Structure formats: structure tokens, C-alpha cells
Amino acid sequence: MGNPVIELKLLDERLRQWGLPRYQTGLAAAVDLHACLDTPVVLEPSTAPVLISSGIALHMADSGMAALVMPRSGLGHRKGLVLGNLVGLIDADYTGPILVSAWNRNPPGGEPITIAPGERFAQMVFVPILRPEFAVVEEFSTDSSRGAGGFGSTG
Ligand SMILES: O=c1ccn([C@H]2C[C@H](O)[C@@H](COP(=O)(O)OP(=O)(O)OP(=O)(O)O)O2)c(=O)[nH]1
């Protein structure tokens, strides 16, 4: 079976130069998102996140997919650029601009982060979505070996 196709709108023509969404390597799981800015944005450490448009809109319709916006590993680990919502969930029926909540997680007094127009500042991965129905019960029909143990209960 081939890869699914979903509709994508370019909301910012500069993406044609900066780069259309594409997988950087043959088996890459995510496409990078570009910061559609007119001027650089400086994020001071530990201040409120800033919403930055990626300049694209998607219509996943009934593809059975959703998308997740995630930090880029290098920027997150080395510079402290992460997301104000930690992970962004893009619903299949959301057709507005995909926005990225850019947050400088460095502690007060740490390094500011500058995001340049066109910079690849976040990434987006597509995931299949299951939508189970819920059968409300008083007791579960089968036991499990873990039971209610969690939060480190296995040592
Ligand atoms: O990082 C993000 C997260 C969300 N969205 C868009 C797509 C998503 O489908 C919509 C709503 O997101 P979510 O359901 O997480 O937000 P909410 O706070 O629960 O608001 P809503 O009442 O709009 O669902 O906002 C983005 O563009 N970027």
C-alpha cells in the first residue's frame, strides 16, 4: 500500500524557498516546520511561550491520522527550545494554520534563544488514530498481572 495523501495549503509563499514539508532522510519519521516570521524572535529564558506559525494548514479529513508537533532534538537538548504545550496535537479536522508554541525552557538568567525567519524550529510526525468506544463496567472482565500497580511499583 502506498503512503496516504493529505491536502496541504501553503499559507506563506516564502516556504517555496525555505522548503516545502519533506522528510529529510529516507526513513525520517517527521517533517521539519519552518518559522514563518518577518523578523527574528528572541525568547528570553523562562518567559511565556510565543505562538509562531508554521505557514501550513492541513486537512487530514478521514485519513485516520493526526499529527504531533514536537521539539527538534538538537534545539531542545542543546539550546533549550521546546514547546509551551510540550507536544502539540493536530486533530484531523483542524484546518487552521499549524501553530507552534515556542518556549525557552532555560532557567532564569540562562541563554536567550533567537528564532530566525525560515528557521526549521520544530518537527511534525503523523500518527494513526484509533477511536475506541467505551463500554462502562463495574468490574473489568479479566484480571491483569499488574493490576493497579503503577508509578514505580515494579521497582
Ligand atoms: O501545538 C499546537 C496544538 C494545537 N494546534 C491546533 C490544532 C488542534 O487541532 C487545535 C486544538 O488543539 P487542542 O485540542 O490540543 O486544544 P484545546 O486547548 O483542547 O482547544 P480546543 O477547544 O480548540 O480543542 O489547535 C496547533 O496548531 N498547534
The ligand as a MOL file (V3000), in Angstrom:
LIG
                    3D

  0  0  0     0  0            999 V3000
M  V30 BEGIN CTAB
M  V30 COUNTS 28 29 0 0 0
M  V30 BEGIN ATOM
M  V30 1 O 0.7100 22.9250 19.0010 0
M  V30 2 C -0.4300 23.0150 18.5290 0
M  V30 3 C -1.5490 22.4370 19.1590 0
M  V30 4 C -2.7930 22.5910 18.5860 0
M  V30 5 N -2.9270 23.2840 17.4140 0
M  V30 6 C -4.2460 23.3780 16.7760 0
M  V30 7 C -4.6140 22.0540 16.1120 0
M  V30 8 C -5.5350 21.4050 17.0650 0
M  V30 9 O -6.4210 20.5220 16.4020 0
M  V30 10 C -6.2270 22.6220 17.6770 0
M  V30 11 C -6.8110 22.3750 19.0110 0
M  V30 12 O -5.8100 21.8200 19.8310 0
M  V30 13 P -6.1900 21.1070 21.2060 0
M  V30 14 O -7.3990 20.2770 21.0500 0
M  V30 15 O -4.9590 20.4850 21.7500 0
M  V30 16 O -6.5140 22.4110 22.0480 0
M  V30 17 P -7.5160 22.6870 23.1920 0
M  V30 18 O -6.8130 23.5770 24.1260 0
M  V30 19 O -8.0820 21.4090 23.7540 0
M  V30 20 O -8.5950 23.5560 22.4500 0
M  V30 21 P -9.8890 23.1950 21.5820 0
M  V30 22 O -11.0150 23.5230 22.4970 0
M  V30 23 O -9.7940 24.1370 20.4090 0
M  V30 24 O -9.8340 21.7540 21.1700 0
M  V30 25 O -5.2240 23.6360 17.7500 0
M  V30 26 C -1.8380 23.8470 16.7760 0
M  V30 27 O -1.9180 24.4580 15.7300 0
M  V30 28 N -0.6050 23.6920 17.3710 0
M  V30 END ATOM
M  V30 BEGIN BOND
M  V30 1 2 1 2
M  V30 2 1 2 3
M  V30 3 1 2 28
M  V30 4 2 3 4
M  V30 5 1 4 5
M  V30 6 1 5 6
M  V30 7 1 5 26
M  V30 8 1 6 7
M  V30 9 1 6 25
M  V30 10 1 7 8
M  V30 11 1 8 9
M  V30 12 1 8 10
M  V30 13 1 10 11
M  V30 14 1 10 25
M  V30 15 1 11 12
M  V30 16 1 12 13
M  V30 17 2 13 14
M  V30 18 1 13 15
M  V30 19 1 13 16
M  V30 20 1 16 17
M  V30 21 2 17 18
M  V30 22 1 17 19
M  V30 23 1 17 20
M  V30 24 1 20 21
M  V30 25 2 21 22
M  V30 26 1 21 23
M  V30 27 1 21 24
M  V30 28 2 26 27
M  V30 29 1 26 28
M  V30 END BOND
M  V30 END CTAB
M  END
